[in-house]
Amino acid sequence: MAEKDLVYRGKSKDVYKITSGAYKGKYRFVFTDRATGYLENGKPVFDPGYDIVVGEIPGKGAIACRFATHFFKLLKSRSVPTHFIETVSDNEMIVEPALPLGRKAAVPGIAGAEPLANLEFTWRNNATGSFWRRYPFIRPCQNVHQVVEAWTKGESDILITLEALQETGALGAKEIAQSVKLVKKIAALVSREFTAKGLHVIDGKFELGRLKYGDGKIVLIDEISPDVLRVCRGYRPDKDGHCTVFKKCAVTSAADGKRTIKNKNQVPAAEFIGVFL
């Protein structure tokens, strides 16, 4: 793969345009060992809920690719539209070129103006991470019924309300409703898969877009892997779906105007190997 064919270098994978052969014009996803998280006492703590690369986990790229393959094939069997074509090696897959959801800057010539390059949608089964930090008046790990949020995707992710998406012309009302419905459908399928393995999905994030040579329909693009899911063991819900062991699992703190929350029962991405193989 030539560097000149590099389309995008993300936090966890690289995307190349294929310029020859049977898949000419398609994209090649190369899943890397790069991993996001945060630093604690100078050491990396890997957590897919964060958006900063803090190191590498050997073999993680191959694990992520196998996961993505499993879920893309599952979604295809349930008639859920995606850009997936085929997996061709341990850490590489072929996908249809797609246009992420976004819009051009209304007045590109003025200082500070930027396009909305692309969007990703988070969904939450339970309150933790940035959701709890923004809404600390609720209990950690409260059931929030797959609430869906829209975020910019980049070096620093920024929350955008669904109402603002419509008002700014980024998406129409019907497109927003379709996107939320699609995200919740995929989230439910993914959650059930983990439940069958004795694990619980806390939250996740998906990227949606339109196939470059398609009919404009919104589909799932990017990936489903340990890089976009937060999973735990020992989930014990009450009748309303709130986890009853949060006091033993969730560790919160507040200092210098900042809140943090960590989950002791969260499963590191590196331990996902073998779960769906």
C-alpha positions, 0 to 999 in steps of 0.5 A: 500500500503506497502512502500516496493512496492513503485517504485517511489516518484515524485513531485506530485504522488507516484507509487506502484507496485501491487503484488496481485489481478486482477492488479498484475504486474501493477502499481498504481498511487497515486496522492498527494496534493504536489504542485510545485512553488516558494517562494515569501516573505517566502510564497509559490506561486504554479505554475506547471511551476516550479519543486520544491515542496513548499507545499500542496493544500488540495484536489489537488490529487483528482482533478489531478486524475479526470483530468488525467482520463478525458484526458486519456479517451479522448486520447483513444477515439482518438486512441492515445496510453497511459499506462492508464488502469483504475481509481479505487478511487478519487486519484488512477489509474492503469497503465501499467508498462512503461519504460521512454525514456532514456539510460544508461551511456556510461562509468558508472565507471568514476566519474560523469557519470550518466544515462539519467534516463528519458525524458519529453517533453515540448510544448509551445503555448506561450512564458512564464516561462523558455522559455521567460527567455531563449529567452528574445528578444521575446515578452512575450506570443508570439505565438511559435506554439507548439514548443517542447523541451526535458528535463531531469526529476529530482530534477533539469530539464535540457534542451537537444536539439533534435539534442543532443538526436540523437547524444548521442544515446538517441533516433534515428532520427525516434523516435525523429520525432515520439515523437514530432509528438505525443506530438503535437497531444496530445497538440492540443487535450488538448488545444482544450478541454480548449478552449471549456471551455473558457480557454487557455493553455499556455504550458505543459509537457508530459512524453513519454515511452515504455510499459514494455510488449509492442512492443517498440512503444512510448506512453504517460505515467505519467499523464495529470493534473494541475501539467503539464499544465499552463493555463490562462484566458483572452487570446486575440490573434491577427491574428498571435496568439500573445496575445494582452493583455500581457502588462496587464498580464505578469509581468517581472523583471530583477535583480542580473542577473536573469529574472522572468516572472509571468502571472496575468491571470494564473489560479491556479491549485486549481481553476481547480476543476469542469472544466472537471467534 
